[in-house]
Every structure is written in structure tokens, then in C-alpha cells.
Amino acid sequence: MPARATDARRAAVLGSPIAHSLSPQLHTAAYTALGLDDWAYGRFEVDEAALPGFLSELGPEWAGLSLTMPLKRAVIPLLDGITDAAASVEAVNTVVFHADGRRTGDNTDIPGLVAALHERGVDKVESAAILGAGATASSALAALSRICPGEVVAYVRSAQRAEEMSGWGERLGVAVRTADWSDAARAFEAPLVISTTPKGGTDHLTGDLPERVGTLFDVVYDPWPTALAAAWQDRGGPVLSGLDLLVHQAVFQFEQFTGEMRPVLDAMREAALRALG
């Protein structure tokens, strides 16, 4: 079990760069909503070289850490263990400090993706498409392994990326077929499209949308909407943003850090929207 509120009072997000992170606003809003006045959540610029030293200096007041790039893999050998979810994508975004001194890693992006889709009524799809093949794409595949029994087509820019995505599919038990990025417009035939590209990466595809579209999950949240998301909404299709993923994965982190199961999703979402103006 994670440390309870009476045992630990601090948590933080680490990464490099880190100034853009909304995690402090989300977690602080959750503390406020539940009256956890003795909890504090910080933000620290930490790169791979500095991570071991940073971890070694943390005292018993620490409950957990949120991790962003470039630490999600670098932290693994520094931990006492990781969950199956984290192992499935070789990435940890959550470190939990236990009362017995153990430090374990988890990946809340995967259940966060599933929970965000569930909130919008997407509990199962027969097939899906992924745009891109980076770190977020592997988490998307892991999430799809839970809700998509059929084929997932990944649209990628290189043979190397195609090989990587095929490998992830085999590892995660997902039937993955790769296709060249030049054919990315065909992704829109799928009932669920997950775009994992950086901002601007799909702008050129907006003119290729069919009249009827399924559900789009675009992991960008700033600026929002993306050109693709705006065009998708004009077609009347459901759209999820990176903000949906951000708040849902943060809820899972918050629960592990504090042991609290009272709902904080709305408080986190409102804080994120305020922070983004």
C-alpha cells in the first residue's frame, strides 16, 4: 500500500525541461478539494545525470514522484520494482514511496488513456489507428490491448519506426499492421484514431477527412484545438484531447501517492483549464 496522508506530505514532478508541466496545479487542486492542507506538490528540473543524486536525498516525508521526459526509462534501474503496466512499455511516469522504504514504479498513462475513453463512452472498438510511433504511441498500444480485440494500423515515417511498432504489438499482444505516413489519411476510416504526433504534425491531413468520422484522441492539449481536432469536430465526431489524458493519469497518481479514493477528476480538470487560460 502507498504511504497514507499521515505518513508523508510531499510529492513533485521531475523532468527536463519541466517549467511547462501542469502537474503542480492538478495535484494542488486535488489537495485543496479534499482538505489535505498538509500536502505540497513541487516541480524540479532534473535530468538523467542528476536523477540518482536527487532520489538519494529524499526523506521520509516524500510520498511519490511524477516523471516526464527524459526520466521515464532512466529511473527503472533505480527502483525496487515496477508494475506490469510499466514493464509492458518500459516506461515509468509514477514513483510511489512505500512505508517500508520501497520505491516502485508504475505507468498511469495506460489506464489514463482507457479511463478517458471510457468517460466518453468508448469501452471497446473492433479496430483502431495510431498516427505516429513515439513513446506515447507505445502507451496507446498498451491501452488498446485492453479495449481493441481487432487490428491496429500504425502510420509511421520510417522503416525503423515500423519495426519498433510491430515489436511493441507483439510484446503487448496487439495485432499491429504498419503503414507509411504518406497514407495517413486512411487512418480516418477507423472507428478510433489516436494521434500521438507533436503539435502541427497532422495539420496537413485536415482536408482528407471523410464526411463521417469515428472518435479522435489527439494527445496535444496546447494549443487547442489542433487543426485536426477542429476539423473533426466540424464533422460531428467525438474528440478527446491530451488534457483528458493528463487529468486521468494524474488521478491515478494522486490515488497512489495519498491513498485517497475520493473523486478529484473535476477539480483537476478545472485547474488545468484555468492554467491554460
BELVENSUL-V630509 format. One record per pair of residues at least 12 apart in sequence whose C-alpha atoms are under 6 Angstrom apart, sorted by the first residue. I is the first residue (numbers start at 1). J is the second residue. D is the distance in whole Angstrom. If there is no record, write none. Layout:
I/J/D + I/J/D
//
This chain:
2/98/5 + 2/256/6 + 3/98/5 + 3/99/5 + 4/258/5 + 4/259/6 + 5/258/5 + 8/61/4 + 8/62/5 + 8/63/5 + 9/39/5 + 9/61/5 + 10/39/6 + 10/40/5 + 10/41/6 + 10/61/6 + 10/62/5 + 10/63/6 + 11/41/5 + 11/62/6 + 11/63/6 + 11/64/5 + 11/65/5 + 12/41/5 + 12/42/4 + 12/43/5 + 12/65/5 + 13/43/5 + 13/65/6 + 13/66/4 + 13/67/6 + 14/44/5 + 14/45/6 + 14/46/6 + 14/67/5 + 15/45/5 + 15/46/5 + 15/68/5 + 15/69/6 + 16/45/5 + 16/46/6 + 16/47/5 + 18/45/6 + 24/41/6 + 24/42/6 + 26/268/5 + 26/271/6 + 29/267/6 + 29/268/6 + 30/264/5 + 63/97/5 + 63/257/5 + 64/95/5 + 64/96/4 + 64/97/5 + 64/257/5 + 65/94/6 + 65/95/5 + 66/93/6 + 66/94/5 + 67/93/5 + 72/91/5 + 72/92/5 + 72/93/6 + 73/91/5 + 79/103/6 + 79/104/6 + 80/103/6 + 80/104/6 + 81/104/5 + 82/104/5 + 82/105/4 + 82/106/6 + 83/106/5 + 85/107/6 + 86/106/5 + 86/107/5 + 92/105/6 + 92/106/5 + 92/107/5 + 93/107/5 + 94/106/5 + 94/107/6 + 108/249/5 + 109/249/5 + 110/139/6 + 110/143/5 + 112/245/6 + 112/248/5 + 112/249/4 + 113/245/6 + 114/143/6 + 116/244/6 + 124/147/5 + 124/148/6 + 125/148/5 + 126/148/6 + 126/150/5 + 127/150/5 + 127/151/5 + 127/152/6 + 128/152/5 + 128/190/5 + 128/192/5 + 128/193/6 + 129/152/5 + 129/153/5 + 129/154/6 + 129/187/6 + 129/193/5 + 130/154/5 + 130/193/6 + 130/194/5 + 130/195/6 + 131/155/5 + 131/195/5 + 131/196/6 + 132/155/6 + 132/156/5 + 132/196/5 + 132/197/5 + 133/156/6 + 137/196/6 + 145/174/6 + 151/175/5 + 151/176/6 + 152/176/5 + 153/176/6 + 153/177/5 + 153/178/5 + 154/178/5 + 155/178/6 + 155/179/5 + 155/180/6 + 155/181/5 + 155/184/6 + 156/180/5 + 156/181/5 + 157/181/5 + 162/178/6 + 185/208/6 + 191/214/4 + 192/214/6 + 192/215/5 + 192/216/6 + 193/216/5 + 194/217/5 + 194/218/6 + 195/218/5 + 196/219/6 + 203/227/5 + 203/228/6 + 206/228/5 + 213/237/6 + 214/237/6 + 215/237/6 + 215/238/5 + 215/239/6 + 216/239/5 + 217/239/6 + 217/240/5 + 217/241/6 + 218/241/5 + 219/241/5 + 219/242/4 + 220/242/5 + 221/241/6 + 221/242/5 + 221/243/5
//
